[in-house]
Amino acid sequence: MLTLASRLDAMQRLGRAMADPTRSRILLSLLACPAHPAELANALDLTRSNVSNHLGCLRDCGIVVATHEAVSYTHLRAHETGRNL
């Protein structure tokens, strides 16, 4: 069971991540389907390094996770992996 402190921490992480419009766009794209960073960059007209930086924040906040597929990463919503926010 999540404690009040852990719930507050999760809410603060989510708020920080969603405060940036680019991260919101990336997350909305990932909600539609998992994607590689290069695919996200092309679809959202962003640079690959910009997408990677934002994905790092979303990963650090526990909102997305990366899975290895060959040498690339696919970013998935956290709840698809059974991880709780």
C-alpha positions in Angstrom: 0.0 0.0 0.0 1.2 3.5 -0.9 1.8 5.9 2.0 0.7 9.5 1.9 4.3 10.6 1.4 4.8 8.3 -1.6 1.5 9.4 -3.1 2.5 13.1 -2.7 5.9 12.3 -4.2 4.3 10.6 -7.3 1.9 13.6 -7.8 4.8 16.1 -7.6 6.8 14.1 -10.1 3.9 13.9 -12.5 3.2 17.6 -12.1 6.9 18.4 -12.9 6.9 16.2 -15.9 3.6 17.5 -17.3 4.5 21.2 -16.8 6.5 21.2 -20.0 4.4 21.2 -23.2 6.9 19.1 -25.1 6.9 16.4 -22.6 3.1 16.5 -22.7 3.2 16.1 -26.5 5.6 13.1 -26.2 3.5 11.4 -23.5 0.3 11.9 -25.6 2.1 10.3 -28.6 3.2 7.4 -26.4 -0.3 6.9 -25.1 -1.3 6.2 -28.7 1.5 3.7 -29.2 5.0 2.9 -28.0 7.7 4.4 -30.2 11.5 4.7 -30.6 13.0 8.2 -29.8 13.8 8.8 -33.5 10.2 8.0 -34.4 8.9 10.5 -31.8 11.4 13.1 -33.0 10.1 12.8 -36.6 6.4 12.7 -35.7 6.6 15.7 -33.4 9.1 17.7 -35.4 11.7 17.8 -32.6 15.4 17.0 -32.6 16.5 13.5 -31.5 18.5 15.0 -28.6 15.6 17.1 -27.4 13.3 14.0 -27.3 16.0 12.0 -25.5 16.3 14.7 -22.8 12.6 14.8 -22.3 12.3 11.0 -22.2 15.0 11.0 -19.6 12.8 13.3 -17.4 9.7 11.1 -18.0 11.7 8.0 -17.1 13.1 9.7 -14.0 9.6 10.6 -12.9 8.5 7.0 -13.4 6.0 7.9 -16.2 7.6 5.9 -19.0 10.0 3.0 -19.1 12.3 1.9 -21.8 12.7 -1.7 -23.1 15.6 -2.9 -25.1 14.8 -4.1 -28.6 18.0 -4.8 -30.4 20.1 -1.7 -29.9 17.2 0.8 -29.6 14.7 1.7 -26.9 10.9 1.7 -27.0 9.2 3.9 -24.5 6.1 2.6 -22.9 3.6 3.9 -20.4 4.5 2.9 -16.9 1.2 1.1 -16.2 1.7 -1.2 -19.2 4.6 -2.7 -17.3 2.6 -3.1 -14.0 4.5 -0.3 -12.4 2.5 1.9 -10.0 2.8 5.7 -9.8 
